[in-house]
Amino acid sequence: MNKDKKMKSKLEFIVHNSKFDIRSRRGFSLIEVILFAAIGGAILFVVANMTKNVGQIEDFVNNKLKSRGDLEQTFQVLVTDVRSAGPSGAGAYPIESAGTSSLVFYSDIDQDGIMEKVRYALATSTIRRGVIEPTGNPLTYASSSEVFTNIIENVIVSTSTNMFDYFDSAYYGSSTAMTLPITVANIRVVKVSVFVDTNPGKSPKPTLFSDTITIRNLRSN
């Protein structure tokens, strides 16, 4: 009898523990699975959008840097042309005319030993470069052969800053610019200042490209 009671107690203990294990290991309910799936989906959505936004920002920055880099190289061409100004192939003075938004001079821009006639001028919001190759013997510069190229676009015209400022031999870094009308024979230094909107209609603000150029062939010291 005692043996039967002991056996019955063991069976009851096993059944009780088995029920406990089943309850404790029954897994997630359908509602819990749906909830976890929804949370996981939301996290993936946020991560995907963050990745997309980061990619867009990187593309914008890279394009911005490329655009600025291109402009800096183009601006440097202008600076080099002006710095190398010299007498024309026909013996004319290195600078023909000088204004606040245009400059006409002679420079060997293609390094062929012959001075071309070069014109930089602002046309609305574009800086244009005109070049005349001399012909004949003696050399002449026919205005009808001038070839124009748009070199800098989206220029912002400033009412307080000239595209070109000029200084005479008294310039030592802080002199006042020459006033109009400019006497070209007195020019020794040219300052170029250009505001360019590198991303029209969007931030950031226009970028200022500026350089002060000493014309080598007109240096007085």
C-alpha positions, 0 to 999 in steps of 0.5 A: 500500500505504501509502495502504491502511494509512493508511486502515485506521489512520484507520478503526480510530481512528474506530471506537475513539473511537466505542465510547468515546463510546457507552460514555461516553454510554450514560446511567443503568442501570435500577438507577440510575434506580430508586435516584434515583426512590426518593431523590426520592420520599423527599425529597418525602415529608419535605418534604410532612410538614414542610409539614404539620407547619408548617401544624399548628403555625401553626394551633395558634398562631393558634387559641391567640392567638385564644383568648387574645385572646378571653379578654383581651377578656372579662376586660376586660369584668369589669374595666370593670364593677367599675371603674364600680360605683356606687350602685344606682338605689334608692340602695343602696351600690355593693357588696352583697357580696364574697367570694373567689370572688364579687362582687355590685355595681351598675354601668351595664353597658349605658350606659343611665343606669340601674345594673344589679345585677351578680354575678360568681361562680365555679361549679366551673370557670366564671365566671358573670355574673348581671345584674338589670335594675331595674324599677318606680318606685321601681326594684327589683331582683327576684332572679327576673329575674336572667339568667346568662351563662357568660363564662369557662370552663376556670378552674383553681381555685387554693388559693393565689390568690383570684379576688377580693381587696379593699383599703381606702383604705390601699392603695398597691400593696403592702398586705395584702388585707382578711381575711374577713369583708369589710366592703364599706363599706371596699372601695376596690380590687378585685384579680381573678386568674383562671387559665384553661386555654386549651387543656385537656389540652395544653401550655402551662400555664394562663394567669393573667389579673389586674388591680387595679381602683380603683373610681372612685365609691369613690375617697377621693383 
